[in-house]
Amino acid sequence: MRKILMSAAAVPALLALAACEGAPADNAEEDEVAEVEAEEVEEEPMTDVAFADLTGDASAGETVFAQCRTCHLVEEGMNGVGPSLHGVVGREAGAIDGFNYSDANANSDITWTPEVLFEYLEAPREYLPGTRMAFPGLKDPQDRVDVIAYLDQTDE
């Protein structure tokens, strides 16, 4: 019985769609579509935003960091698949004794300043080709700044 009711409800909708086919577009509809498309563009993450343009929220960063916990811990001396990120802000790349870093990371001469982390976390494999970090990155600049604020307070 349920299938019959659903089919009966679908028939008028299909007929209405068929009746609209080939009808000239209404300018009001075109304007509405353009307005929706403009809103979608505005909702996309900001691009070309500098670290200094944003303020990090460590509490929000802890929430975003949940996706990083698959591989990284913030406890000192506790490595996971990735190295511990305790005190990472200001640390030299490849500096944790005993962790098996990729050659790209170990030989990068990078210091993990907030600005470098901001760029790196957007697309790690693009920033540091050869890294083993499989994470695709955090595209939202605010998420990156928040994670950095969280990581910065892990060594306190």
Contacts in CASP RR format, 6 or more apart in sequence:
PFRMAT RR
TARGET T0000
AUTHOR 0000-0000-0000
METHOD contacts of the structure
MODEL  1
MRKILMSAAAVPALLALAACEGAPADNAEEDEVAEVEAEEVEEEPMTDVA
FADLTGDASAGETVFAQCRTCHLVEEGMNGVGPSLHGVVGREAGAIDGFN
YSDANANSDITWTPEVLFEYLEAPREYLPGTRMAFPGLKDPQDRVDVIAY
LDQTDE
45 139 0 8 1.000
45 140 0 8 1.000
45 141 0 8 1.000
46 140 0 8 1.000
46 141 0 8 1.000
46 142 0 8 1.000
49 141 0 8 1.000
51 114 0 8 1.000
51 115 0 8 1.000
51 118 0 8 1.000
51 145 0 8 1.000
51 148 0 8 1.000
52 115 0 8 1.000
54 141 0 8 1.000
54 142 0 8 1.000
54 145 0 8 1.000
55 145 0 8 1.000
56 142 0 8 1.000
56 145 0 8 1.000
56 146 0 8 1.000
56 148 0 8 1.000
56 149 0 8 1.000
57 146 0 8 1.000
57 149 0 8 1.000
58 146 0 8 1.000
58 149 0 8 1.000
58 150 0 8 1.000
58 152 0 8 1.000
58 153 0 8 1.000
59 150 0 8 1.000
60 146 0 8 1.000
60 150 0 8 1.000
61 143 0 8 1.000
61 146 0 8 1.000
61 147 0 8 1.000
61 149 0 8 1.000
61 150 0 8 1.000
62 150 0 8 1.000
63 146 0 8 1.000
64 138 0 8 1.000
64 143 0 8 1.000
64 146 0 8 1.000
64 147 0 8 1.000
64 150 0 8 1.000
65 74 0 8 1.000
65 147 0 8 1.000
65 150 0 8 1.000
65 151 0 8 1.000
67 135 0 8 1.000
68 85 0 8 1.000
68 135 0 8 1.000
68 147 0 8 1.000
70 81 0 8 1.000
71 80 0 8 1.000
71 81 0 8 1.000
71 82 0 8 1.000
71 133 0 8 1.000
71 135 0 8 1.000
72 80 0 8 1.000
72 81 0 8 1.000
72 82 0 8 1.000
72 83 0 8 1.000
72 84 0 8 1.000
72 85 0 8 1.000
73 79 0 8 1.000
73 80 0 8 1.000
73 84 0 8 1.000
73 85 0 8 1.000
73 86 0 8 1.000
74 84 0 8 1.000
74 85 0 8 1.000
74 86 0 8 1.000
74 151 0 8 1.000
74 154 0 8 1.000
75 84 0 8 1.000
75 86 0 8 1.000
76 84 0 8 1.000
76 86 0 8 1.000
76 87 0 8 1.000
76 155 0 8 1.000
77 84 0 8 1.000
77 86 0 8 1.000
77 96 0 8 1.000
78 84 0 8 1.000
78 86 0 8 1.000
79 96 0 8 1.000
79 99 0 8 1.000
82 99 0 8 1.000
82 133 0 8 1.000
83 94 0 8 1.000
83 96 0 8 1.000
83 99 0 8 1.000
83 101 0 8 1.000
84 96 0 8 1.000
85 151 0 8 1.000
85 154 0 8 1.000
86 154 0 8 1.000
86 155 0 8 1.000
87 151 0 8 1.000
87 152 0 8 1.000
87 154 0 8 1.000
87 155 0 8 1.000
88 112 0 8 1.000
88 117 0 8 1.000
88 151 0 8 1.000
88 154 0 8 1.000
89 112 0 8 1.000
89 113 0 8 1.000
89 114 0 8 1.000
89 117 0 8 1.000
89 148 0 8 1.000
89 151 0 8 1.000
89 152 0 8 1.000
89 155 0 8 1.000
90 111 0 8 1.000
90 112 0 8 1.000
90 113 0 8 1.000
91 111 0 8 1.000
91 112 0 8 1.000
92 110 0 8 1.000
92 111 0 8 1.000
92 112 0 8 1.000
93 101 0 8 1.000
93 105 0 8 1.000
93 106 0 8 1.000
93 108 0 8 1.000
93 109 0 8 1.000
93 110 0 8 1.000
93 111 0 8 1.000
93 112 0 8 1.000
94 101 0 8 1.000
94 105 0 8 1.000
94 106 0 8 1.000
94 108 0 8 1.000
101 132 0 8 1.000
102 130 0 8 1.000
102 131 0 8 1.000
102 132 0 8 1.000
103 130 0 8 1.000
104 128 0 8 1.000
104 129 0 8 1.000
104 130 0 8 1.000
104 131 0 8 1.000
105 128 0 8 1.000
105 131 0 8 1.000
105 132 0 8 1.000
108 128 0 8 1.000
110 116 0 8 1.000
110 120 0 8 1.000
110 128 0 8 1.000
112 120 0 8 1.000
114 148 0 8 1.000
114 152 0 8 1.000
117 144 0 8 1.000
117 148 0 8 1.000
117 151 0 8 1.000
118 141 0 8 1.000
118 144 0 8 1.000
118 145 0 8 1.000
118 148 0 8 1.000
119 127 0 8 1.000
120 127 0 8 1.000
120 128 0 8 1.000
121 137 0 8 1.000
121 138 0 8 1.000
121 144 0 8 1.000
121 147 0 8 1.000
121 148 0 8 1.000
122 137 0 8 1.000
122 138 0 8 1.000
122 139 0 8 1.000
122 141 0 8 1.000
122 144 0 8 1.000
123 136 0 8 1.000
123 137 0 8 1.000
124 131 0 8 1.000
124 133 0 8 1.000
124 135 0 8 1.000
124 136 0 8 1.000
124 137 0 8 1.000
125 131 0 8 1.000
125 133 0 8 1.000
125 136 0 8 1.000
138 144 0 8 1.000
138 147 0 8 1.000
END
